[in-house]
Amino acid sequence: MTPTAAWLLVLAAAVGHAVWNAIIKASGDRLLVLAMIRAVGLLFGLAVLPFVPALPAPALPMLAAAVAAHGLYYVLLLRAYAGGDLSVVHPLSRGLAPLLLAGVAWTTLGERLGPGALAGLLLTTAGIALLALRAGADTVTVRLSAAIGATIAAYSFFGAVGVRTAGSVLAFQAWLEILTGVGVVGWAVAARKRDAMLAHLRRSGAIGVLAGLISVGGYLAYLAAAAMMPMAAVAAVRESSALFSAVIGAVILREAFGPRRVAAAVLVTGGIVALAVFR
């Protein structure tokens, strides 16, 4: 894969990420929608597993850490969306993640960004933060969003190191999807009655499958790009999904798209261009 193709894939994944987060936020039963998304990932992992190499032993700790970080992310995400707005939770959590990831990658892997790419990272993060810093965000929502940002940075780091160690993007993601899928689906089965699950499946099965395909494809694109390029730069482009969530809010949910969001859009777009040019 060429770097240009990788950037385009990650940008497409950012759009998809905003879409499936909006689906969860708008759902009447967020846990069941999340379970459907992860069930698609589980089926994907099971289908791919016979055709990929076994994971080498050094990749197993990274896999375990990535699974744990994803689990905590899902718990915090459902809690945040229970009381917080999409336009606060999503931009704030996704905006914090690239900065945290850049710091971790620098201190642990010596992965440094050049001045141009660093400027792009800061522009993107500033734009995303500008989307989130608006009136009406309560302290609990902000704290939950910050915690979500930390889990995003964690699973992004462990995933990127994991695929580099494993030598196979598909092998690592197959096991990641299987383990996280079993955990989330098991959580839903334990927490919901059978009749409620079947009714939800009949009512929202198609949208759940679509969200699952978007989620699996998006993370696969991130892992493929992170295997060959600086993870902080890739994460910054992926987290531009906050911009697309603002667009979804304006177009579909009829939220205002005033001067603050226009300025944020300019910052995010400028940051993405800088990251692509100075990669």
LINRAZI-V451964 format. One record per backbone hydrogen bond with DSSP energy under -1.0 kcal/mol. NH is the residue of the N-H (numbers start at 1). CO is the residue of the C=O. If there is no record, write none. Layout:
NH|CO  NH|CO
//
This chain:
6|2  7|3  8|4  9|5  10|6  11|7  12|8  13|9  14|10  15|11  16|12  17|13  18|14  19|15  20|16  21|17  22|18  23|19  24|20  25|21  26|22  33|29  34|30  35|31  36|32  37|33  38|34  39|35  40|36  41|37  42|38  43|39  44|40  45|41  46|42  47|43  48|44  49|45  51|48  52|49  59|56  60|57  63|59  64|60  65|61  66|62  67|63  68|64  69|65  70|66  71|67  72|68  73|69  74|70  75|71  76|72  77|73  78|74  79|75  80|76  81|77  82|78  84|80  88|85  89|85  90|86  92|88  93|89  94|90  95|91  96|92  97|93  100|96  101|97  102|98  103|99  104|100  105|101  106|102  107|103  108|104  109|105  111|105  112|110  118|114  119|115  120|116  121|117  122|118  123|119  124|120  125|121  126|122  127|123  128|124  129|125  130|126  131|127  132|128  133|129  134|132  142|138  143|139  144|140  145|141  146|142  147|143  148|144  149|145  150|146  151|147  152|148  153|149  154|150  155|151  156|152  157|153  158|154  159|155  160|156  161|157  162|158  163|159  164|160  165|161  166|162  167|163  172|168  173|169  174|170  175|171  176|172  177|173  178|174  179|175  180|176  181|177  182|178  183|179  184|180  185|181  186|182  187|183  188|184  189|185  190|186  191|187  192|188  197|193  198|194  199|195  200|196  201|197  202|198  203|199  204|200  205|201  208|204  209|205  210|206  211|207  212|208  213|209  214|210  215|211  216|212  217|213  218|214  219|215  220|216  221|217  222|218  223|219  224|220  225|221  226|222  227|223  228|225  229|225  234|230  235|231  236|232  237|233  238|234  239|235  240|237  241|238  242|239  243|240  244|240  245|241  246|242  247|243  248|244  249|245  250|246  251|247  252|248  253|248  255|249  262|258  263|259  264|260  265|261  266|262  267|263  268|264  269|265  270|266  271|267  272|268  273|269  274|270  275|271  276|272  277|273  278|274
//
